[in-house]
Amino acid sequence: MNCILIPKNATSITNKEQITHIKEVLKAKEGDSLTIGEIGGNIGNATIAKITNDKVLLADIELNKKPPTKLDLTIVLALPRPKVLRRLIMDMTSLGVNRLIIVNSYRSQKSYWQSPLLDRIDEFIFEGLQQAIDTIPLKVELKKRFKPFVEDEFPSLLKEQERAIIAHPYALQSWKTYLKENSNTQMPKVLCIGAEGGWIDYEVELLCKYGCRAVSLGERILRTETVVSVLLGQWCV
């Protein structure tokens, strides 16, 4: 936790994990300063007025710094294994992705949609925000039907002159070539990434029909986390 997130207008910290972190990791004591952020608001500092086993009282709260700007990017992600999704949500939140749409795909097992980890998405976002010293949560949507989503909703993600790409290991064009050919234009506003095993041809063709350009990161088949990190690096520079 590089930042302790607190609710709006809060003057104390009651979250057990945050209290443990303050006491055992930061080894902070009364009179020390903490970096804090108001959920949905600004970032700043506060002084620890008192520490007990179940509460940290704050004083001299100053929230005078705006959170980092979000990336102008929506990621469409085929639902991966739940444990992988946890890491991906934390990483995307930390990197500043604005919106995440999790969709069903042919290679997303039906059991993944029953995972209790899907009910903990807000918790994973919270962890990512505290890591990155951010206060604005990642917006997450779940779409269990691929074809209706692509046909009915996907086109609205792209405004005039905006572009979308889909990561696909068998695409004819490489990501490197795509960047060179479009170096004088804005980065795509939508990025589609498959789960383990990637997209099937039908899914790639349907997404391309509605505005995507397929690009490859090379011949190697990469883990979803690796693909996310490699691609998002272009938006974060």
GIFENBEL-V395242 format. One record per pair of residues at least 24 apart in sequence whose C-alpha atoms are under 7 Angstrom apart, sorted by the first residue. I is the first residue (numbers start at 1). GAP is how many residues later the second one is. Records with the same first field share a line. If there is no record, write none. Layout:
BEGIN
I = GAP / GAP
END
This chain:
BEGIN
1 = 129 / 130
2 = 128 / 129 / 130 / 131
3 = 32 / 33 / 34 / 127 / 128 / 130
4 = 31 / 32 / 33 / 126
5 = 31 / 32 / 33 / 34 / 125
6 = 31 / 32 / 33
7 = 31 / 32
8 = 30 / 31
11 = 46 / 47
12 = 43 / 44 / 45 / 46
13 = 42 / 43 / 44
14 = 40 / 41 / 42
16 = 38
19 = 37
37 = 98
38 = 97
39 = 96 / 97
40 = 95 / 96
41 = 94
42 = 24 / 25
43 = 24
67 = 67 / 68
68 = 66
70 = 26 / 27 / 28
71 = 25 / 26 / 27
72 = 26 / 117
73 = 24 / 25 / 26 / 116 / 117
74 = 24 / 25 / 26 / 115 / 116 / 117
75 = 24 / 25 / 26 / 115 / 116 / 117
76 = 24 / 25 / 26 / 27 / 115 / 116 / 117
77 = 24 / 25 / 26 / 115 / 116 / 117
78 = 24 / 25 / 26 / 27 / 30 / 115 / 116 / 117
79 = 24 / 25 / 29 / 116
80 = 28 / 115 / 116
81 = 31
82 = 30 / 33 / 35
86 = 38
88 = 137
89 = 35 / 36
90 = 34 / 35 / 37 / 38
91 = 37
93 = 32 / 35 / 36 / 45
94 = 34 / 35 / 37 / 38
97 = 41
98 = 40 / 41
99 = 39 / 40 / 41
100 = 39 / 40 / 41
101 = 39 / 40 / 41
102 = 39 / 40 / 41
103 = 39 / 40 / 41 / 42 / 43
104 = 39 / 40 / 41 / 42
105 = 41
107 = 90
108 = 87
150 = 57
155 = 55
162 = 26 / 27
163 = 25 / 26 / 27
164 = 24 / 25 / 26 / 27 / 47 / 48 / 49
165 = 25 / 26 / 27 / 47 / 48 / 49 / 50
166 = 25 / 26 / 27 / 46 / 47 / 48 / 49
167 = 25 / 26 / 47 / 48 / 49
168 = 30 / 31 / 46 / 47 / 48
169 = 47 / 48 / 49 / 50 / 52
170 = 46
171 = 43 / 44 / 45
172 = 43
173 = 42 / 43
174 = 41 / 42 / 43 / 44
175 = 40 / 41 / 42
195 = 29
196 = 27 / 28
END
